[in-house]
Amino acid sequence: MDKRLQAIDSRRVIRVLKHYGFILKRSKGSHLQYVGFVKNRPRLVTVIDRQRRFPIDTLKSMIRQSGLSEEEWLDALDS
């Protein structure tokens, strides 16, 4: 089956980040910042809490911020 990136909510985004060891660093209002190390580099990803669905472009931006590939991201969604 062909895996494709789809719009997902903030809970699933946070679940993927936690899967790769990201931890909540700080929050302000509805914005949460998760920090983690990917390929020995520190990464910071900002997620809007309680977002029903992130548009694909926003989701791709978060994937770039995390330093993960789309394949790694999709694999974590399946687990």
PyMOL Python script that loads the backbone (N, CA, C, O; Angstrom):
from pymol import cmd

cmd.read_pdbstr("""\
ATOM      1  N   MET A   1       0.841  -1.185   0.000  1.00  0.00           N
ATOM      2  CA  MET A   1       0.000   0.000   0.000  1.00  0.00           C
ATOM      3  C   MET A   1       0.882   1.242   0.000  1.00  0.00           C
ATOM      4  O   MET A   1       1.874   1.310   0.725  1.00  0.00           O
ATOM      5  N   ASP A   2       0.525   2.190  -0.791  1.00  0.00           N
ATOM      6  CA  ASP A   2       1.269   3.435  -0.903  1.00  0.00           C
ATOM      7  C   ASP A   2       0.920   4.353   0.264  1.00  0.00           C
ATOM      8  O   ASP A   2      -0.241   4.706   0.467  1.00  0.00           O
ATOM      9  N   LYS A   3       1.945   4.733   1.027  1.00  0.00           N
ATOM     10  CA  LYS A   3       1.724   5.648   2.146  1.00  0.00           C
ATOM     11  C   LYS A   3       1.811   7.078   1.631  1.00  0.00           C
ATOM     12  O   LYS A   3       2.703   7.423   0.856  1.00  0.00           O
ATOM     13  N   ARG A   4       0.879   7.892   2.070  1.00  0.00           N
ATOM     14  CA  ARG A   4       0.872   9.294   1.675  1.00  0.00           C
ATOM     15  C   ARG A   4       0.642  10.145   2.901  1.00  0.00           C
ATOM     16  O   ARG A   4      -0.044   9.745   3.842  1.00  0.00           O
ATOM     17  N   LEU A   5       1.215  11.303   2.873  1.00  0.00           N
ATOM     18  CA  LEU A   5       1.051  12.256   3.957  1.00  0.00           C
ATOM     19  C   LEU A   5      -0.352  12.838   3.896  1.00  0.00           C
ATOM     20  O   LEU A   5      -0.800  13.297   2.846  1.00  0.00           O
ATOM     21  N   GLN A   6      -1.046  12.813   5.043  1.00  0.00           N
ATOM     22  CA  GLN A   6      -2.401  13.348   5.120  1.00  0.00           C
ATOM     23  C   GLN A   6      -2.474  14.350   6.255  1.00  0.00           C
ATOM     24  O   GLN A   6      -1.648  14.330   7.168  1.00  0.00           O
ATOM     25  N   ALA A   7      -3.456  15.219   6.196  1.00  0.00           N
ATOM     26  CA  ALA A   7      -3.668  16.185   7.271  1.00  0.00           C
ATOM     27  C   ALA A   7      -4.022  15.429   8.544  1.00  0.00           C
ATOM     28  O   ALA A   7      -4.892  14.558   8.535  1.00  0.00           O
ATOM     29  N   ILE A   8      -3.334  15.770   9.657  1.00  0.00           N
ATOM     30  CA  ILE A   8      -3.594  15.116  10.932  1.00  0.00           C
ATOM     31  C   ILE A   8      -3.729  16.174  12.026  1.00  0.00           C
ATOM     32  O   ILE A   8      -3.356  17.331  11.837  1.00  0.00           O
ATOM     33  N   ASP A   9      -4.266  15.760  13.166  1.00  0.00           N
ATOM     34  CA  ASP A   9      -4.469  16.700  14.267  1.00  0.00           C
ATOM     35  C   ASP A   9      -3.218  16.800  15.143  1.00  0.00           C
ATOM     36  O   ASP A   9      -2.257  16.052  14.964  1.00  0.00           O
ATOM     37  N   SER A  10      -3.250  17.738  16.091  1.00  0.00           N
ATOM     38  CA  SER A  10      -2.067  18.010  16.919  1.00  0.00           C
ATOM     39  C   SER A  10      -1.715  16.837  17.821  1.00  0.00           C
ATOM     40  O   SER A  10      -0.537  16.627  18.109  1.00  0.00           O
ATOM     41  N   ARG A  11      -2.688  16.072  18.274  1.00  0.00           N
ATOM     42  CA  ARG A  11      -2.391  14.915  19.130  1.00  0.00           C
ATOM     43  C   ARG A  11      -1.514  13.898  18.417  1.00  0.00           C
ATOM     44  O   ARG A  11      -0.583  13.351  19.008  1.00  0.00           O
ATOM     45  N   ARG A  12      -1.810  13.647  17.157  1.00  0.00           N
ATOM     46  CA  ARG A  12      -0.999  12.675  16.397  1.00  0.00           C
ATOM     47  C   ARG A  12       0.379  13.233  16.090  1.00  0.00           C
ATOM     48  O   ARG A  12       1.355  12.483  16.076  1.00  0.00           O
ATOM     49  N   VAL A  13       0.480  14.537  15.843  1.00  0.00           N
ATOM     50  CA  VAL A  13       1.792  15.158  15.622  1.00  0.00           C
ATOM     51  C   VAL A  13       2.645  15.002  16.871  1.00  0.00           C
ATOM     52  O   VAL A  13       3.814  14.628  16.786  1.00  0.00           O
ATOM     53  N   ILE A  14       2.067  15.287  18.024  1.00  0.00           N
ATOM     54  CA  ILE A  14       2.801  15.179  19.286  1.00  0.00           C
ATOM     55  C   ILE A  14       3.199  13.728  19.550  1.00  0.00           C
ATOM     56  O   ILE A  14       4.293  13.471  20.053  1.00  0.00           O
ATOM     57  N   ARG A  15       2.329  12.784  19.219  1.00  0.00           N
ATOM     58  CA  ARG A  15       2.635  11.361  19.390  1.00  0.00           C
ATOM     59  C   ARG A  15       3.862  10.963  18.561  1.00  0.00           C
ATOM     60  O   ARG A  15       4.716  10.218  19.041  1.00  0.00           O
ATOM     61  N   VAL A  16       3.953  11.451  17.332  1.00  0.00           N
ATOM     62  CA  VAL A  16       5.116  11.145  16.482  1.00  0.00           C
ATOM     63  C   VAL A  16       6.378  11.760  17.079  1.00  0.00           C
ATOM     64  O   VAL A  16       7.416  11.102  17.146  1.00  0.00           O
ATOM     65  N   LEU A  17       6.297  13.007  17.509  1.00  0.00           N
ATOM     66  CA  LEU A  17       7.470  13.657  18.091  1.00  0.00           C
ATOM     67  C   LEU A  17       7.944  12.907  19.334  1.00  0.00           C
ATOM     68  O   LEU A  17       9.144  12.698  19.507  1.00  0.00           O
ATOM     69  N   LYS A  18       7.022  12.505  20.192  1.00  0.00           N
ATOM     70  CA  LYS A  18       7.403  11.756  21.395  1.00  0.00           C
ATOM     71  C   LYS A  18       8.000  10.401  21.038  1.00  0.00           C
ATOM     72  O   LYS A  18       8.891   9.908  21.731  1.00  0.00           O
ATOM     73  N   HIS A  19       7.514   9.804  19.967  1.00  0.00           N
ATOM     74  CA  HIS A  19       8.054   8.523  19.500  1.00  0.00           C
ATOM     75  C   HIS A  19       9.552   8.641  19.210  1.00  0.00           C
ATOM     76  O   HIS A  19      10.310   7.702  19.452  1.00  0.00           O
ATOM     77  N   TYR A  20       9.966   9.780  18.699  1.00  0.00           N
ATOM     78  CA  TYR A  20      11.377  10.007  18.377  1.00  0.00           C
ATOM     79  C   TYR A  20      12.136  10.713  19.498  1.00  0.00           C
ATOM     80  O   TYR A  20      13.248  11.194  19.281  1.00  0.00           O
ATOM     81  N   GLY A  21      11.549  10.781  20.694  1.00  0.00           N
ATOM     82  CA  GLY A  21      12.258  11.289  21.859  1.00  0.00           C
ATOM     83  C   GLY A  21      12.177  12.781  22.091  1.00  0.00           C
ATOM     84  O   GLY A  21      12.909  13.314  22.924  1.00  0.00           O
ATOM     85  N   PHE A  22      11.308  13.463  21.377  1.00  0.00           N
ATOM     86  CA  PHE A  22      11.132  14.901  21.604  1.00  0.00           C
ATOM     87  C   PHE A  22      10.411  15.112  22.934  1.00  0.00           C
ATOM     88  O   PHE A  22       9.535  14.331  23.305  1.00  0.00           O
ATOM     89  N   ILE A  23      10.786  16.163  23.637  1.00  0.00           N
ATOM     90  CA  ILE A  23      10.128  16.491  24.904  1.00  0.00           C
ATOM     91  C   ILE A  23       9.635  17.940  24.851  1.00  0.00           C
ATOM     92  O   ILE A  23      10.180  18.776  24.131  1.00  0.00           O
ATOM     93  N   LEU A  24       8.593  18.210  25.631  1.00  0.00           N
ATOM     94  CA  LEU A  24       8.043  19.556  25.684  1.00  0.00           C
ATOM     95  C   LEU A  24       9.032  20.466  26.393  1.00  0.00           C
ATOM     96  O   LEU A  24       9.369  20.238  27.555  1.00  0.00           O
ATOM     97  N   LYS A  25       9.493  21.482  25.706  1.00  0.00           N
ATOM     98  CA  LYS A  25      10.475  22.414  26.257  1.00  0.00           C
ATOM     99  C   LYS A  25       9.780  23.618  26.889  1.00  0.00           C
ATOM    100  O   LYS A  25      10.101  24.015  28.009  1.00  0.00           O
ATOM    101  N   ARG A  26       8.828  24.192  26.160  1.00  0.00           N
ATOM    102  CA  ARG A  26       8.111  25.353  26.685  1.00  0.00           C
ATOM    103  C   ARG A  26       6.793  25.526  25.927  1.00  0.00           C
ATOM    104  O   ARG A  26       6.585  24.970  24.849  1.00  0.00           O
ATOM    105  N   SER A  27       5.922  26.317  26.539  1.00  0.00           N
ATOM    106  CA  SER A  27       4.646  26.606  25.889  1.00  0.00           C
ATOM    107  C   SER A  27       4.254  28.046  26.205  1.00  0.00           C
ATOM    108  O   SER A  27       4.590  28.592  27.256  1.00  0.00           O
ATOM    109  N   LYS A  28       3.554  28.623  25.284  1.00  0.00           N
ATOM    110  CA  LYS A  28       3.045  29.974  25.464  1.00  0.00           C
ATOM    111  C   LYS A  28       1.714  30.043  24.728  1.00  0.00           C
ATOM    112  O   LYS A  28       1.649  29.918  23.505  1.00  0.00           O
ATOM    113  N   GLY A  29       0.665  30.243  25.498  1.00  0.00           N
ATOM    114  CA  GLY A  29      -0.659  30.229  24.893  1.00  0.00           C
ATOM    115  C   GLY A  29      -0.952  28.856  24.332  1.00  0.00           C
ATOM    116  O   GLY A  29      -0.838  27.856  25.041  1.00  0.00           O
ATOM    117  N   SER A  30      -1.327  28.797  23.077  1.00  0.00           N
ATOM    118  CA  SER A  30      -1.651  27.521  22.442  1.00  0.00           C
ATOM    119  C   SER A  30      -0.467  26.910  21.700  1.00  0.00           C
ATOM    120  O   SER A  30      -0.612  25.856  21.082  1.00  0.00           O
ATOM    121  N   HIS A  31       0.700  27.549  21.748  1.00  0.00           N
ATOM    122  CA  HIS A  31       1.867  27.054  21.033  1.00  0.00           C
ATOM    123  C   HIS A  31       2.770  26.243  21.967  1.00  0.00           C
ATOM    124  O   HIS A  31       3.163  26.707  23.038  1.00  0.00           O
ATOM    125  N   LEU A  32       3.082  25.032  21.534  1.00  0.00           N
ATOM    126  CA  LEU A  32       3.954  24.141  22.286  1.00  0.00           C
ATOM    127  C   LEU A  32       5.244  23.961  21.505  1.00  0.00           C
ATOM    128  O   LEU A  32       5.210  23.796  20.285  1.00  0.00           O
ATOM    129  N   GLN A  33       6.387  23.992  22.192  1.00  0.00           N
ATOM    130  CA  GLN A  33       7.663  23.783  21.518  1.00  0.00           C
ATOM    131  C   GLN A  33       8.304  22.518  22.057  1.00  0.00           C
ATOM    132  O   GLN A  33       8.567  22.390  23.253  1.00  0.00           O
ATOM    133  N   TYR A  34       8.548  21.590  21.148  1.00  0.00           N
ATOM    134  CA  TYR A  34       9.175  20.321  21.482  1.00  0.00           C
ATOM    135  C   TYR A  34      10.610  20.337  20.984  1.00  0.00           C
ATOM    136  O   TYR A  34      10.893  20.785  19.873  1.00  0.00           O
ATOM    137  N   VAL A  35      11.511  19.840  21.823  1.00  0.00           N
ATOM    138  CA  VAL A  35      12.921  19.805  21.465  1.00  0.00           C
ATOM    139  C   VAL A  35      13.383  18.347  21.480  1.00  0.00           C
ATOM    140  O   VAL A  35      12.961  17.548  22.316  1.00  0.00           O
ATOM    141  N   GLY A  36      14.253  18.034  20.538  1.00  0.00           N
ATOM    142  CA  GLY A  36      14.797  16.683  20.453  1.00  0.00           C
ATOM    143  C   GLY A  36      16.064  16.687  19.623  1.00  0.00           C
ATOM    144  O   GLY A  36      16.411  17.690  18.999  1.00  0.00           O
ATOM    145  N   PHE A  37      16.751  15.555  19.621  1.00  0.00           N
ATOM    146  CA  PHE A  37      17.964  15.394  18.829  1.00  0.00           C
ATOM    147  C   PHE A  37      17.701  14.363  17.743  1.00  0.00           C
ATOM    148  O   PHE A  37      17.291  13.238  18.030  1.00  0.00           O
ATOM    149  N   VAL A  38      17.937  14.747  16.507  1.00  0.00           N
ATOM    150  CA  VAL A  38      17.805  13.851  15.369  1.00  0.00           C
ATOM    151  C   VAL A  38      19.121  13.910  14.613  1.00  0.00           C
ATOM    152  O   VAL A  38      19.567  14.976  14.188  1.00  0.00           O
ATOM    153  N   LYS A  39      19.728  12.750  14.457  1.00  0.00           N
ATOM    154  CA  LYS A  39      21.036  12.658  13.779  1.00  0.00           C
ATOM    155  C   LYS A  39      22.053  13.574  14.465  1.00  0.00           C
ATOM    156  O   LYS A  39      22.812  14.292  13.813  1.00  0.00           O
ATOM    157  N   ASN A  40      22.043  13.527  15.800  1.00  0.00           N
ATOM    158  CA  ASN A  40      22.973  14.292  16.655  1.00  0.00           C
ATOM    159  C   ASN A  40      22.875  15.801  16.488  1.00  0.00           C
ATOM    160  O   ASN A  40      23.838  16.516  16.765  1.00  0.00           O
ATOM    161  N   ARG A  41      21.744  16.287  16.046  1.00  0.00           N
ATOM    162  CA  ARG A  41      21.538  17.732  15.925  1.00  0.00           C
ATOM    163  C   ARG A  41      20.295  18.122  16.719  1.00  0.00           C
ATOM    164  O   ARG A  41      19.274  17.439  16.641  1.00  0.00           O
ATOM    165  N   PRO A  42      20.372  19.209  17.479  1.00  0.00           N
ATOM    166  CA  PRO A  42      19.182  19.639  18.217  1.00  0.00           C
ATOM    167  C   PRO A  42      18.129  20.191  17.264  1.00  0.00           C
ATOM    168  O   PRO A  42      18.443  20.909  16.315  1.00  0.00           O
ATOM    169  N   ARG A  43      16.881  19.843  17.532  1.00  0.00           N
ATOM    170  CA  ARG A  43      15.763  20.287  16.690  1.00  0.00           C
ATOM    171  C   ARG A  43      14.664  20.863  17.559  1.00  0.00           C
ATOM    172  O   ARG A  43      14.430  20.383  18.668  1.00  0.00           O
ATOM    173  N   LEU A  44      13.996  21.877  17.069  1.00  0.00           N
ATOM    174  CA  LEU A  44      12.895  22.520  17.776  1.00  0.00           C
ATOM    175  C   LEU A  44      11.692  22.551  16.840  1.00  0.00           C
ATOM    176  O   LEU A  44      11.776  23.060  15.723  1.00  0.00           O
ATOM    177  N   VAL A  45      10.580  22.007  17.304  1.00  0.00           N
ATOM    178  CA  VAL A  45       9.357  21.955  16.502  1.00  0.00           C
ATOM    179  C   VAL A  45       8.239  22.641  17.278  1.00  0.00           C
ATOM    180  O   VAL A  45       7.984  22.305  18.435  1.00  0.00           O
ATOM    181  N   THR A  46       7.579  23.595  16.645  1.00  0.00           N
ATOM    182  CA  THR A  46       6.458  24.299  17.261  1.00  0.00           C
ATOM    183  C   THR A  46       5.150  23.694  16.769  1.00  0.00           C
ATOM    184  O   THR A  46       4.930  23.546  15.567  1.00  0.00           O
ATOM    185  N   VAL A  47       4.284  23.344  17.725  1.00  0.00           N
ATOM    186  CA  VAL A  47       2.993  22.722  17.416  1.00  0.00           C
ATOM    187  C   VAL A  47       1.897  23.557  18.075  1.00  0.00           C
ATOM    188  O   VAL A  47       2.026  23.961  19.230  1.00  0.00           O
ATOM    189  N   ILE A  48       0.834  23.806  17.344  1.00  0.00           N
ATOM    190  CA  ILE A  48      -0.314  24.492  17.924  1.00  0.00           C
ATOM    191  C   ILE A  48      -1.175  23.433  18.597  1.00  0.00           C
ATOM    192  O   ILE A  48      -1.630  22.486  17.956  1.00  0.00           O
ATOM    193  N   ASP A  49      -1.392  23.604  19.901  1.00  0.00           N
ATOM    194  CA  ASP A  49      -2.184  22.645  20.657  1.00  0.00           C
ATOM    195  C   ASP A  49      -3.656  22.751  20.274  1.00  0.00           C
ATOM    196  O   ASP A  49      -4.158  23.828  19.953  1.00  0.00           O
ATOM    197  N   ARG A  50      -4.320  21.626  20.315  1.00  0.00           N
ATOM    198  CA  ARG A  50      -5.757  21.519  20.015  1.00  0.00           C
ATOM    199  C   ARG A  50      -6.120  21.934  18.589  1.00  0.00           C
ATOM    200  O   ARG A  50      -7.234  22.390  18.332  1.00  0.00           O
ATOM    201  N   GLN A  51      -5.182  21.772  17.680  1.00  0.00           N
ATOM    202  CA  GLN A  51      -5.457  22.047  16.263  1.00  0.00           C
ATOM    203  C   GLN A  51      -6.156  20.822  15.685  1.00  0.00           C
ATOM    204  O   GLN A  51      -5.656  19.705  15.812  1.00  0.00           O
ATOM    205  N   ARG A  52      -7.285  21.022  15.064  1.00  0.00           N
ATOM    206  CA  ARG A  52      -8.038  19.879  14.543  1.00  0.00           C
ATOM    207  C   ARG A  52      -7.307  19.194  13.395  1.00  0.00           C
ATOM    208  O   ARG A  52      -7.155  17.973  13.389  1.00  0.00           O
ATOM    209  N   ARG A  53      -6.864  19.969  12.444  1.00  0.00           N
ATOM    210  CA  ARG A  53      -6.120  19.392  11.312  1.00  0.00           C
ATOM    211  C   ARG A  53      -5.125  20.421  10.803  1.00  0.00           C
ATOM    212  O   ARG A  53      -5.452  21.585  10.573  1.00  0.00           O
ATOM    213  N   PHE A  54      -3.902  19.947  10.638  1.00  0.00           N
ATOM    214  CA  PHE A  54      -2.881  20.807  10.046  1.00  0.00           C
ATOM    215  C   PHE A  54      -2.916  20.624   8.537  1.00  0.00           C
ATOM    216  O   PHE A  54      -2.981  19.492   8.057  1.00  0.00           O
ATOM    217  N   PRO A  55      -2.874  21.709   7.783  1.00  0.00           N
ATOM    218  CA  PRO A  55      -2.763  21.577   6.325  1.00  0.00           C
ATOM    219  C   PRO A  55      -1.455  20.855   5.971  1.00  0.00           C
ATOM    220  O   PRO A  55      -0.496  20.878   6.742  1.00  0.00           O
ATOM    221  N   ILE A  56      -1.431  20.229   4.821  1.00  0.00           N
ATOM    222  CA  ILE A  56      -0.271  19.451   4.397  1.00  0.00           C
ATOM    223  C   ILE A  56       1.005  20.299   4.408  1.00  0.00           C
ATOM    224  O   ILE A  56       2.048  19.829   4.863  1.00  0.00           O
ATOM    225  N   ASP A  57       0.940  21.528   3.919  1.00  0.00           N
ATOM    226  CA  ASP A  57       2.137  22.380   3.881  1.00  0.00           C
ATOM    227  C   ASP A  57       2.669  22.676   5.281  1.00  0.00           C
ATOM    228  O   ASP A  57       3.882  22.705   5.486  1.00  0.00           O
ATOM    229  N   THR A  58       1.784  22.895   6.238  1.00  0.00           N
ATOM    230  CA  THR A  58       2.196  23.133   7.619  1.00  0.00           C
ATOM    231  C   THR A  58       2.815  21.870   8.198  1.00  0.00           C
ATOM    232  O   THR A  58       3.823  21.936   8.902  1.00  0.00           O
ATOM    233  N   LEU A  59       2.223  20.733   7.908  1.00  0.00           N
ATOM    234  CA  LEU A  59       2.747  19.459   8.383  1.00  0.00           C
ATOM    235  C   LEU A  59       4.138  19.187   7.801  1.00  0.00           C
ATOM    236  O   LEU A  59       5.027  18.715   8.510  1.00  0.00           O
ATOM    237  N   LYS A  60       4.323  19.482   6.525  1.00  0.00           N
ATOM    238  CA  LYS A  60       5.638  19.302   5.901  1.00  0.00           C
ATOM    239  C   LYS A  60       6.673  20.219   6.545  1.00  0.00           C
ATOM    240  O   LYS A  60       7.832  19.833   6.703  1.00  0.00           O
ATOM    241  N   SER A  61       6.268  21.412   6.912  1.00  0.00           N
ATOM    242  CA  SER A  61       7.177  22.330   7.587  1.00  0.00           C
ATOM    243  C   SER A  61       7.603  21.767   8.940  1.00  0.00           C
ATOM    244  O   SER A  61       8.774  21.862   9.305  1.00  0.00           O
ATOM    245  N   MET A  62       6.671  21.185   9.684  1.00  0.00           N
ATOM    246  CA  MET A  62       7.009  20.583  10.977  1.00  0.00           C
ATOM    247  C   MET A  62       7.934  19.381  10.800  1.00  0.00           C
ATOM    248  O   MET A  62       8.819  19.149  11.623  1.00  0.00           O
ATOM    249  N   ILE A  63       7.729  18.624   9.737  1.00  0.00           N
ATOM    250  CA  ILE A  63       8.604  17.480   9.461  1.00  0.00           C
ATOM    251  C   ILE A  63      10.017  17.977   9.171  1.00  0.00           C
ATOM    252  O   ILE A  63      10.987  17.392   9.654  1.00  0.00           O
ATOM    253  N   ARG A  64      10.145  19.053   8.386  1.00  0.00           N
ATOM    254  CA  ARG A  64      11.470  19.638   8.110  1.00  0.00           C
ATOM    255  C   ARG A  64      12.120  20.136   9.393  1.00  0.00           C
ATOM    256  O   ARG A  64      13.311  19.912   9.614  1.00  0.00           O
ATOM    257  N   GLN A  65      11.341  20.814  10.246  1.00  0.00           N
ATOM    258  CA  GLN A  65      11.864  21.310  11.518  1.00  0.00           C
ATOM    259  C   GLN A  65      12.380  20.161  12.378  1.00  0.00           C
ATOM    260  O   GLN A  65      13.381  20.309  13.080  1.00  0.00           O
ATOM    261  N   SER A  66      11.701  19.023  12.324  1.00  0.00           N
ATOM    262  CA  SER A  66      12.080  17.888  13.166  1.00  0.00           C
ATOM    263  C   SER A  66      13.343  17.184  12.671  1.00  0.00           C
ATOM    264  O   SER A  66      14.007  16.493  13.443  1.00  0.00           O
ATOM    265  N   GLY A  67      13.679  17.353  11.397  1.00  0.00           N
ATOM    266  CA  GLY A  67      14.847  16.673  10.842  1.00  0.00           C
ATOM    267  C   GLY A  67      14.564  15.240  10.415  1.00  0.00           C
ATOM    268  O   GLY A  67      15.483  14.505  10.054  1.00  0.00           O
ATOM    269  N   LEU A  68      13.308  14.844  10.454  1.00  0.00           N
ATOM    270  CA  LEU A  68      12.917  13.499  10.046  1.00  0.00           C
ATOM    271  C   LEU A  68      12.516  13.498   8.574  1.00  0.00           C
ATOM    272  O   LEU A  68      12.172  14.535   8.008  1.00  0.00           O
ATOM    273  N   SER A  69      12.566  12.324   7.972  1.00  0.00           N
ATOM    274  CA  SER A  69      12.077  12.200   6.604  1.00  0.00           C
ATOM    275  C   SER A  69      10.577  11.913   6.653  1.00  0.00           C
ATOM    276  O   SER A  69      10.043  11.522   7.692  1.00  0.00           O
ATOM    277  N   GLU A  70       9.913  12.107   5.534  1.00  0.00           N
ATOM    278  CA  GLU A  70       8.480  11.796   5.485  1.00  0.00           C
ATOM    279  C   GLU A  70       8.240  10.319   5.760  1.00  0.00           C
ATOM    280  O   GLU A  70       7.240   9.962   6.381  1.00  0.00           O
ATOM    281  N   GLU A  71       9.153   9.448   5.301  1.00  0.00           N
ATOM    282  CA  GLU A  71       9.014   8.016   5.524  1.00  0.00           C
ATOM    283  C   GLU A  71       9.098   7.689   7.010  1.00  0.00           C
ATOM    284  O   GLU A  71       8.317   6.882   7.514  1.00  0.00           O
ATOM    285  N   GLU A  72      10.045   8.312   7.717  1.00  0.00           N
ATOM    286  CA  GLU A  72      10.165   8.095   9.155  1.00  0.00           C
ATOM    287  C   GLU A  72       8.908   8.572   9.871  1.00  0.00           C
ATOM    288  O   GLU A  72       8.421   7.920  10.794  1.00  0.00           O
ATOM    289  N   TRP A  73       8.394   9.704   9.440  1.00  0.00           N
ATOM    290  CA  TRP A  73       7.190  10.280  10.030  1.00  0.00           C
ATOM    291  C   TRP A  73       6.001   9.333   9.850  1.00  0.00           C
ATOM    292  O   TRP A  73       5.263   9.063  10.798  1.00  0.00           O
ATOM    293  N   LEU A  74       5.825   8.833   8.627  1.00  0.00           N
ATOM    294  CA  LEU A  74       4.713   7.937   8.335  1.00  0.00           C
ATOM    295  C   LEU A  74       4.847   6.612   9.083  1.00  0.00           C
ATOM    296  O   LEU A  74       3.847   6.048   9.527  1.00  0.00           O
ATOM    297  N   ASP A  75       6.070   6.114   9.225  1.00  0.00           N
ATOM    298  CA  ASP A  75       6.280   4.879   9.981  1.00  0.00           C
ATOM    299  C   ASP A  75       5.871   5.042  11.431  1.00  0.00           C
ATOM    300  O   ASP A  75       5.286   4.133  12.019  1.00  0.00           O
ATOM    301  N   ALA A  76       6.176   6.203  12.018  1.00  0.00           N
ATOM    302  CA  ALA A  76       5.812   6.456  13.407  1.00  0.00           C
ATOM    303  C   ALA A  76       4.299   6.586  13.562  1.00  0.00           C
ATOM    304  O   ALA A  76       3.755   6.233  14.608  1.00  0.00           O
ATOM    305  N   LEU A  77       3.617   7.084  12.541  1.00  0.00           N
ATOM    306  CA  LEU A  77       2.156   7.185  12.603  1.00  0.00           C
ATOM    307  C   LEU A  77       1.523   5.799  12.643  1.00  0.00           C
ATOM    308  O   LEU A  77       0.491   5.601  13.283  1.00  0.00           O
ATOM    309  N   ASP A  78       2.137   4.849  11.963  1.00  0.00           N
ATOM    310  CA  ASP A  78       1.603   3.480  11.908  1.00  0.00           C
ATOM    311  C   ASP A  78       1.838   2.714  13.196  1.00  0.00           C
ATOM    312  O   ASP A  78       1.116   1.762  13.493  1.00  0.00           O
ATOM    313  N   SER A  79       2.858   3.124  13.978  1.00  0.00           N
ATOM    314  CA  SER A  79       3.170   2.356  15.191  1.00  0.00           C
ATOM    315  C   SER A  79       2.389   2.824  16.393  1.00  0.00           C
ATOM    316  O   SER A  79       2.545   2.274  17.483  1.00  0.00           O
TER     317      SER A  79
END
""", "prot")
cmd.dss("prot")
cmd.show_as("cartoon", "prot")
cmd.util.cbc("prot")
cmd.orient("prot")
